[in-house]
């Protein structure tokens, strides 16, 4: 059951569950369960394991300079957690990882991950693809947080996610955490943008009314 689930993880994609089971026979790992809101890793903690989320969902968050909590992202199973910080000179996790719901995670020590790379080239190729995609995601996040005002941040976020599946909802609280602002401040700004005819916002769904006006905010 576990190997069937993790075979869908980006690190192990393209490898059949039966083959994974054979590969993992001489790989040391352990599986741990976490309750809702349980801390999994603290910011600044050294990453010594590859963590693969088998079941559930976790979030990464960090403390902003003003003391507010900034949510970096939600991670749903089956996906790796903080794979970019397992290797390198400064391999401390930059965010705090917390379970959103009851979750199960596989912990694979770094030395065992290297054995995986040697045993199966697909694992290594998948891992490199993940690191590349992660760098692109973080560069977008840095740009988002570096924008000068809240309207700019909202406009950037909307334009970056305009191709998301229709009907996908983002609550005001979730968007406030992503942008690193308070919910009242977000609500005021969304209403201003709605009144200006730039967007519509109803029940968590944001729609672009005037993409030209939206782009001009950046």
Residue pairs with C-beta under 8 A, 6 or more apart in sequence:
2 31
2 54
2 106
3 17
3 18
3 20
3 21
3 24
4 17
5 54
5 55
5 77
5 78
6 12
6 20
6 52
6 54
6 78
6 106
7 13
7 15
7 16
7 17
7 20
8 78
9 52
9 53
9 78
9 79
9 80
10 79
10 80
10 126
10 129
10 130
11 50
11 52
11 80
11 83
11 123
11 126
11 127
11 130
12 20
12 52
12 123
12 126
13 126
14 122
14 126
15 23
15 120
15 122
15 123
23 116
23 119
23 120
26 115
27 108
27 112
27 115
27 116
28 108
28 109
28 112
29 106
29 107
29 108
29 109
29 112
30 106
30 107
31 54
31 104
31 105
31 106
31 107
32 104
32 105
32 107
33 102
33 103
33 104
34 40
34 56
34 58
34 99
34 102
34 103
34 104
34 105
35 99
35 102
36 99
36 100
36 101
36 102
37 98
37 99
37 100
38 98
38 99
39 96
39 97
39 98
40 51
40 58
40 81
40 97
40 98
40 99
40 103
40 105
41 47
41 51
41 81
41 82
41 93
41 96
41 97
42 93
42 96
43 62
43 63
43 93
43 94
43 95
43 96
44 92
44 93
44 94
45 92
45 93
46 91
46 92
46 93
47 82
47 85
47 86
47 91
47 92
47 93
48 86
48 109
48 110
49 86
49 107
49 108
49 109
49 110
50 80
50 83
50 86
50 107
50 108
50 110
50 113
51 80
51 81
51 82
51 105
51 106
51 107
51 108
52 78
52 79
52 80
52 81
52 105
52 106
52 108
53 75
53 76
53 77
53 78
53 79
53 80
53 81
53 103
53 104
53 105
54 77
54 78
54 103
54 104
54 105
54 106
55 77
55 102
55 103
55 104
56 76
56 77
56 99
56 100
56 101
56 102
56 103
56 104
57 74
57 75
57 76
57 77
57 99
57 100
57 101
57 103
58 74
58 75
58 81
58 97
58 98
58 99
58 100
58 103
59 71
59 72
59 73
59 74
59 75
59 97
59 98
59 100
60 71
60 72
60 73
60 75
60 82
60 95
60 96
60 97
61 69
61 70
61 71
61 72
61 95
61 96
61 98
61 177
62 69
62 70
62 72
62 94
62 95
62 96
63 69
63 70
64 70
64 180
68 180
68 181
68 182
69 177
70 145
70 177
70 178
70 180
71 174
71 177
71 178
72 95
72 141
73 137
73 178
74 100
75 81
77 103
77 104
80 130
81 97
81 105
82 93
82 95
82 97
83 127
83 130
83 131
83 134
84 130
84 131
84 134
84 135
85 91
85 92
85 93
85 94
86 110
86 113
87 110
108 116
116 123
117 123
117 124
117 127
140 160
143 156
144 153
144 156
144 157
144 160
144 179
145 153
145 180
147 153
147 156
147 218
150 179
150 181
150 185
150 186
150 189
151 189
151 192
151 193
151 217
152 217
152 218
153 179
153 181
154 175
154 179
154 186
154 189
154 190
154 193
155 198
155 214
155 215
155 217
155 218
156 218
157 175
157 178
157 179
158 199
158 206
158 208
158 214
159 208
159 211
159 214
159 215
159 218
162 208
162 211
167 205
168 205
169 203
169 204
169 205
170 178
170 204
170 206
171 204
172 183
172 186
172 187
172 190
172 204
173 183
175 186
176 182
176 183
176 185
176 186
179 186
190 199
190 201
190 206
191 201
193 199
193 201
194 200
194 201
196 213
197 209
197 210
197 213
198 208
198 209
198 210
198 213
198 214
198 217
199 206
199 207
199 208
199 209
199 214
200 206
200 207
200 209
201 207
208 214
